[in-house]
């Protein structure tokens, strides 16, 4: 009786371990993701610079700039920034592993079914984003 339980437990553990194996994403998918991420960050930075330039000459823009300068000089905010940057550097490997796992799951299970339609939707959205919020 105990041998049957041991065999059943071993088989159950093998099944659960095989389910937990997450495939690694291909280099092509990782490169595509990284390029899209960098273009997204460029778009955000460009939008921020545009907003800053547009608000630069107005009275409200001047008040906002003075407020930001006064906040940056406060030691409380500097302490919060140091703690947040420390947490970010500690969490970076965990985030990278999670991102790699999600990309692997996407590539293995979803990309064969939705990859082409998702790619065409992203290309279609890029056309509008290039007009409204260019990356350069």
C-alpha positions as CSV (number, residue, x, y, z in Angstrom):
1,X,0.0,0.0,0.0
2,X,2.8,2.4,0.9
3,X,4.6,1.6,-2.4
4,X,1.5,2.6,-4.4
5,X,1.3,5.9,-2.5
6,X,5.0,6.6,-3.1
7,X,4.7,5.8,-6.9
8,X,1.5,8.0,-7.1
9,X,3.3,10.8,-5.3
10,X,6.4,10.6,-7.6
11,X,4.2,10.6,-10.7
12,X,2.2,13.6,-9.4
13,X,5.4,15.5,-8.7
14,X,6.8,14.7,-12.1
15,X,3.6,16.0,-13.8
16,X,3.6,19.2,-11.7
17,X,7.3,19.8,-12.5
18,X,6.8,19.3,-16.2
19,X,3.9,21.8,-16.1
20,X,6.1,24.3,-14.3
21,X,8.8,24.2,-17.0
22,X,8.5,27.5,-18.8
23,X,10.0,27.6,-22.3
24,X,12.7,30.3,-22.9
25,X,11.8,32.9,-25.6
26,X,13.7,33.0,-28.9
27,X,16.3,35.6,-29.4
28,X,14.2,37.0,-32.3
29,X,11.2,37.7,-29.9
30,X,13.5,39.2,-27.3
31,X,15.1,41.5,-29.8
32,X,11.6,42.5,-31.1
33,X,10.4,43.2,-27.6
34,X,13.5,45.2,-26.7
35,X,13.2,47.4,-29.9
36,X,9.5,48.1,-29.2
37,X,10.3,48.9,-25.6
38,X,13.0,51.4,-26.6
39,X,10.8,53.1,-29.2
40,X,8.1,53.3,-26.5
41,X,10.5,55.0,-24.1
42,X,11.6,57.4,-26.8
43,X,8.0,58.3,-27.5
44,X,7.4,59.0,-23.8
45,X,10.5,61.1,-23.5
46,X,9.6,63.0,-26.7
47,X,6.1,63.8,-25.3
48,X,7.6,64.9,-22.0
49,X,10.1,67.2,-23.8
50,X,7.2,68.6,-25.9
51,X,5.1,69.3,-22.8
52,X,8.0,70.9,-21.1
53,X,8.7,73.1,-24.1
54,X,5.1,74.1,-24.4
55,X,4.8,75.0,-20.8
56,X,8.1,76.8,-20.6
57,X,7.0,80.3,-21.6
58,X,3.7,80.5,-19.7
59,X,3.3,81.7,-16.2
60,X,1.9,78.3,-15.1
61,X,4.9,76.6,-16.6
62,X,7.2,78.9,-14.6
63,X,5.3,78.2,-11.4
64,X,5.5,74.4,-12.1
65,X,9.2,74.6,-12.7
66,X,9.8,76.5,-9.5
67,X,7.7,73.9,-7.6
68,X,9.7,71.1,-9.0
69,X,13.0,72.8,-8.1
70,X,11.8,73.4,-4.5
71,X,10.7,69.7,-4.2
72,X,14.0,68.4,-5.5
73,X,15.9,70.3,-2.8
74,X,13.9,68.7,0.0
75,X,15.8,65.9,1.9
76,X,12.5,63.8,2.3
77,X,12.1,63.5,-1.4
78,X,15.7,62.7,-1.9
79,X,15.4,59.9,0.7
80,X,12.3,58.5,-1.1
81,X,14.2,58.6,-4.4
82,X,17.1,56.7,-2.9
83,X,14.9,54.0,-1.4
84,X,12.9,53.7,-4.7
85,X,16.1,53.4,-6.8
86,X,17.5,50.8,-4.3
87,X,14.3,48.8,-4.6
88,X,14.4,49.1,-8.3
89,X,17.9,47.8,-8.6
90,X,17.1,44.9,-6.2
91,X,13.9,44.0,-8.1
92,X,15.5,44.2,-11.6
93,X,16.6,40.6,-11.8
94,X,13.2,39.4,-10.7
95,X,11.5,41.6,-13.2
96,X,13.9,40.3,-16.0
97,X,13.1,36.7,-15.1
98,X,9.4,37.4,-15.0
99,X,9.5,39.2,-18.4
100,X,11.5,36.3,-19.9
101,X,9.0,33.8,-18.6
102,X,6.0,35.8,-19.9
103,X,7.7,36.1,-23.3
104,X,8.4,32.4,-23.3
105,X,4.8,31.5,-22.4
106,X,3.5,33.9,-25.1
107,X,5.8,32.5,-27.7
108,X,5.0,28.9,-26.9
109,X,1.2,29.1,-26.3
110,X,-0.2,32.2,-27.8
111,X,2.0,33.4,-30.7
112,X,1.0,30.6,-33.1
113,X,-2.6,31.6,-32.7
114,X,-2.5,35.4,-32.3
115,X,1.0,36.4,-33.4
116,X,0.1,37.5,-37.0
117,X,-3.0,39.5,-36.0
118,X,-1.2,41.1,-33.0
119,X,1.7,42.1,-35.2
120,X,-0.5,43.7,-37.8
121,X,-2.4,45.5,-35.1
122,X,0.8,46.8,-33.6
123,X,1.9,48.0,-37.1
124,X,-1.4,49.7,-37.6
125,X,-1.2,51.5,-34.3
126,X,2.4,52.5,-35.1
127,X,1.2,54.4,-38.1
128,X,-1.0,56.6,-35.9
129,X,1.6,57.0,-33.2
130,X,4.2,58.1,-35.7
131,X,1.9,61.0,-36.7
132,X,0.7,61.9,-33.2
133,X,3.7,61.0,-31.0
134,X,6.9,60.4,-33.1
135,X,9.8,58.6,-31.5
136,X,12.3,61.1,-32.8
